[in-house]
Amino acid sequence: MLDRKEILKSLFTKAIEDTIETLPYTIQVFQDPSYDLKKSVTNDLDFLLGAFFAQVLLFYSVYCSNNKDIKPTIEESQQFNYELFSKAEEYKSMIKELMVMDNT
C-alpha cells in the first residue's frame, strides 16, 4: 500500500502528465488568430507557461479533493509548488518545442 507521500506524489505527477497531454490543444487555441490575443499578450511563451502552471495546480487540487482520504498540508503543497516552479525553464523549453511543431 502506498504511503501518504507516495499518494500525493503520484497525484502531482498525474496532474503534470495530464497537463502536458492537453498542452498542444492549449497552444492551438492560444495561437488561433480569431481570438486576437496578440493584442494583449506580449510574451507568448510566458503566457503559456503561466497557463501550464495554472492547469497543473488545478488538476492537482481536483485530484486531491477527489481522494477523500488525503489532503496535502501547507508544507506539502509548498514542496510540490516549489518542485513545479523550479522546473520552469524545462517546461518553457517543452512548450517552445510544441509551439514550433504546431506551426509546421
MIDOSE-1310 file (N, C-alpha, C; in nm, 2 decimals, decimal comma, always signed):
residues 104
mldr	+0,08/-0,12/+0,00/+0,00/+0,00/+0,00/+0,09/+0,12/+0,00; +0,05/+0,22/-0,08/+0,12/+0,35/-0,08/+0,11/+0,43/+0,04; +0,22/+0,50/+0,08/+0,21/+0,58/+0,20/+0,16/+0,72/+0,15; +0,14/+0,81/+0,24/+0,08/+0,94/+0,22/+0,17/+1,02/+0,12
keil	+0,30/+1,02/+0,14/+0,39/+1,09/+0,05/+0,38/+1,04/-0,09; +0,38/+0,91/-0,11/+0,37/+0,85/-0,24/+0,24/+0,88/-0,31; +0,13/+0,88/-0,23/+0,00/+0,91/-0,29/+0,00/+1,05/-0,35; +0,04/+1,15/-0,26/+0,05/+1,29/-0,31/+0,14/+1,31/-0,43
kslf	+0,26/+1,24/-0,43/+0,35/+1,25/-0,54/+0,29/+1,19/-0,66; +0,21/+1,08/-0,65/+0,15/+1,02/-0,77/+0,04/+1,12/-0,83; -0,03/+1,18/-0,74/-0,14/+1,28/-0,78/-0,07/+1,40/-0,85; +0,04/+1,44/-0,80/+0,11/+1,56/-0,86/+0,17/+1,52/-0,99
tkai	+0,23/+1,40/-1,00/+0,28/+1,36/-1,13/+0,17/+1,34/-1,23; +0,06/+1,29/-1,19/-0,06/+1,27/-1,28/-0,11/+1,41/-1,33; -0,11/+1,51/-1,24/-0,15/+1,64/-1,28/-0,06/+1,70/-1,39; +0,07/+1,68/-1,37/+0,17/+1,73/-1,47/+0,15/+1,65/-1,60
edti	+0,14/+1,52/-1,60/+0,13/+1,44/-1,72/+0,00/+1,48/-1,79; -0,11/+1,49/-1,72/-0,23/+1,53/-1,79/-0,23/+1,67/-1,85; -0,16/+1,76/-1,78/-0,14/+1,89/-1,84/-0,06/+1,89/-1,97; +0,05/+1,82/-1,96/+0,14/+1,80/-2,08/+0,06/+1,74/-2,20
etlp	-0,03/+1,65/-2,17/-0,11/+1,59/-2,27/-0,21/+1,69/-2,34; -0,26/+1,78/-2,26/-0,35/+1,88/-2,32/-0,28/+2,01/-2,37; -0,15/+2,02/-2,35/-0,08/+2,13/-2,40/-0,09/+2,17/-2,55; -0,08/+2,07/-2,63/-0,09/+2,10/-2,78/-0,23/+2,17/-2,81
ytiq	-0,33/+2,13/-2,74/-0,46/+2,20/-2,76/-0,46/+2,34/-2,71; -0,40/+2,36/-2,59/-0,39/+2,49/-2,53/-0,31/+2,58/-2,62; -0,20/+2,54/-2,68/-0,12/+2,62/-2,77/-0,20/+2,65/-2,90; -0,27/+2,55/-2,95/-0,35/+2,57/-3,07/-0,46/+2,68/-3,05
vfqd	-0,53/+2,67/-2,93/-0,63/+2,77/-2,90/-0,57/+2,91/-2,89; -0,45/+2,92/-2,81/-0,38/+3,04/-2,79/-0,34/+3,11/-2,92; -0,29/+3,03/-3,02/-0,24/+3,08/-3,14/-0,35/+3,10/-3,25; -0,47/+3,07/-3,22/-0,58/+3,10/-3,31/-0,60/+3,25/-3,33
psyd	-0,58/+3,30/-3,45/-0,58/+3,44/-3,47/-0,72/+3,50/-3,45; -0,83/+3,42/-3,46/-0,96/+3,48/-3,44/-0,99/+3,53/-3,30; -0,90/+3,48/-3,20/-0,92/+3,53/-3,06/-0,84/+3,66/-3,04; -0,75/+3,69/-3,13/-0,68/+3,82/-3,13/-0,60/+3,84/-2,99
lkks	-0,55/+3,74/-2,94/-0,47/+3,75/-2,81/-0,34/+3,83/-2,82; -0,29/+3,84/-2,94/-0,16/+3,91/-2,97/-0,17/+4,05/-2,92; -0,29/+4,11/-2,92/-0,31/+4,25/-2,88/-0,28/+4,27/-2,73; -0,31/+4,17/-2,65/-0,30/+4,18/-2,51/-0,19/+4,10/-2,45
vtnd	-0,14/+4,00/-2,52/-0,03/+3,92/-2,47/+0,10/+3,96/-2,54; +0,20/+4,00/-2,46/+0,33/+4,04/-2,52/+0,43/+3,94/-2,53; +0,42/+3,83/-2,45/+0,52/+3,72/-2,44/+0,44/+3,59/-2,45; +0,44/+3,53/-2,56/+0,36/+3,41/-2,58/+0,41/+3,30/-2,49
ldfl	+0,54/+3,28/-2,48/+0,60/+3,17/-2,40/+0,57/+3,18/-2,25; +0,58/+3,30/-2,20/+0,55/+3,32/-2,06/+0,40/+3,31/-2,03; +0,32/+3,35/-2,12/+0,17/+3,33/-2,11/+0,14/+3,19/-2,10; +0,19/+3,11/-2,20/+0,16/+2,96/-2,20/+0,22/+2,89/-2,08
lgaf	+0,34/+2,94/-2,03/+0,39/+2,88/-1,91/+0,30/+2,90/-1,79; +0,25/+3,02/-1,78/+0,15/+3,05/-1,67/+0,03/+2,97/-1,68; -0,02/+2,95/-1,81/-0,14/+2,86/-1,83/-0,11/+2,72/-1,79; +0,01/+2,67/-1,82/+0,06/+2,54/-1,78/+0,06/+2,52/-1,63
faqv	+0,12/+2,62/-1,56/+0,13/+2,61/-1,41/-0,01/+2,61/-1,35; -0,10/+2,70/-1,40/-0,24/+2,71/-1,35/-0,31/+2,58/-1,37; -0,29/+2,52/-1,48/-0,36/+2,39/-1,51/-0,31/+2,28/-1,42; -0,18/+2,27/-1,41/-0,12/+2,17/-1,32/-0,18/+2,18/-1,18
llfy	-0,18/+2,31/-1,13/-0,23/+2,33/-0,99/-0,38/+2,30/-0,98; -0,45/+2,33/-1,08/-0,59/+2,30/-1,08/-0,61/+2,15/-1,08; -0,55/+2,08/-1,17/-0,56/+1,93/-1,18/-0,52/+1,87/-1,04; -0,41/+1,91/-0,99/-0,36/+1,86/-0,86/-0,47/+1,88/-0,75
svyc	-0,52/+2,00/-0,74/-0,62/+2,02/-0,64/-0,75/+1,94/-0,66; -0,79/+1,92/-0,78/-0,90/+1,84/-0,81/-0,87/+1,69/-0,77; -0,76/+1,64/-0,81/-0,72/+1,50/-0,78/-0,71/+1,48/-0,63; -0,66/+1,58/-0,56/-0,65/+1,57/-0,41/-0,79/+1,57/-0,35
snnk	-0,88/+1,66/-0,40/-1,01/+1,67/-0,35/-1,10/+1,55/-0,38; -1,07/+1,48/-0,49/-1,14/+1,35/-0,52/-1,09/+1,24/-0,43; -0,97/+1,25/-0,37/-0,92/+1,15/-0,28/-0,95/+1,19/-0,14; -1,07/+1,15/-0,09/-1,12/+1,19/+0,04/-1,03/+1,15/+0,16
dikp	-0,94/+1,06/+0,14/-0,86/+1,01/+0,25/-0,73/+1,10/+0,27; -0,70/+1,19/+0,18/-0,58/+1,26/+0,19/-0,60/+1,40/+0,15; -0,54/+1,49/+0,23/-0,54/+1,63/+0,19/-0,40/+1,69/+0,22; -0,34/+1,75/+0,12/-0,20/+1,80/+0,14/-0,20/+1,91/+0,25
tiee	-0,09/+1,90/+0,33/-0,07/+2,01/+0,43/-0,02/+2,13/+0,35; -0,01/+2,25/+0,42/+0,05/+2,37/+0,36/+0,19/+2,34/+0,32; +0,27/+2,27/+0,41/+0,41/+2,24/+0,38/+0,42/+2,15/+0,26; +0,34/+2,05/+0,25/+0,34/+1,95/+0,14/+0,31/+2,03/+0,01
sqqf	+0,21/+2,11/+0,01/+0,17/+2,19/-0,10/+0,29/+2,28/-0,15; +0,35/+2,35/-0,05/+0,47/+2,43/-0,08/+0,58/+2,36/-0,15; +0,60/+2,23/-0,10/+0,71/+2,15/-0,15/+0,68/+2,12/-0,30; +0,55/+2,08/-0,33/+0,51/+2,04/-0,47/+0,51/+2,17/-0,56
nyel	+0,47/+2,28/-0,50/+0,47/+2,41/-0,58/+0,62/+2,44/-0,61; +0,71/+2,43/-0,52/+0,85/+2,46/-0,54/+0,90/+2,36/-0,65; +0,87/+2,24/-0,64/+0,91/+2,14/-0,74/+0,86/+2,18/-0,88; +0,74/+2,22/-0,89/+0,68/+2,26/-1,02/+0,75/+2,39/-1,07
fska	+0,76/+2,49/-0,99/+0,81/+2,62/-1,04/+0,96/+2,61/-1,06; +1,03/+2,53/-0,99/+1,18/+2,52/-1,01/+1,21/+2,46/-1,15; +1,11/+2,39/-1,21/+1,14/+2,34/-1,34/+1,08/+2,43/-1,45; +1,07/+2,55/-1,42/+1,01/+2,65/-1,52/+1,08/+2,65/-1,65
eeyk	+1,21/+2,65/-1,65/+1,29/+2,66/-1,77/+1,27/+2,53/-1,86; +1,26/+2,42/-1,79/+1,24/+2,29/-1,85/+1,10/+2,29/-1,92; +1,00/+2,33/-1,85/+0,87/+2,34/-1,91/+0,86/+2,44/-2,02; +0,93/+2,55/-2,00/+0,93/+2,65/-2,11/+0,99/+2,60/-2,24
smik	+1,10/+2,52/-2,23/+1,16/+2,46/-2,34/+1,07/+2,36/-2,41; +0,99/+2,28/-2,33/+0,90/+2,19/-2,38/+0,79/+2,26/-2,46; +0,74/+2,37/-2,40/+0,63/+2,45/-2,46/+0,68/+2,51/-2,59; +0,80/+2,56/-2,59/+0,86/+2,62/-2,71/+0,87/+2,52/-2,82
elmv	+0,91/+2,40/-2,79/+0,92/+2,29/-2,89/+0,78/+2,26/-2,95; +0,68/+2,25/-2,86/+0,55/+2,22/-2,91/+0,49/+2,33/-2,99; +0,53/+2,46/-2,96/+0,48/+2,57/-3,04/+0,54/+2,56/-3,18; +0,67/+2,53/-3,19/+0,73/+2,51/-3,32/+0,67/+2,40/-3,40
mdnt	+0,64/+2,29/-3,33/+0,58/+2,17/-3,40/+0,44/+2,21/-3,45; +0,37/+2,29/-3,37/+0,23/+2,32/-3,41/+0,23/+2,42/-3,53; +0,34/+2,50/-3,55/+0,34/+2,59/-3,66/+0,39/+2,53/-3,79; +0,44/+2,41/-3,78/+0,49/+2,35/-3,91/+0,38/+2,27/-3,98
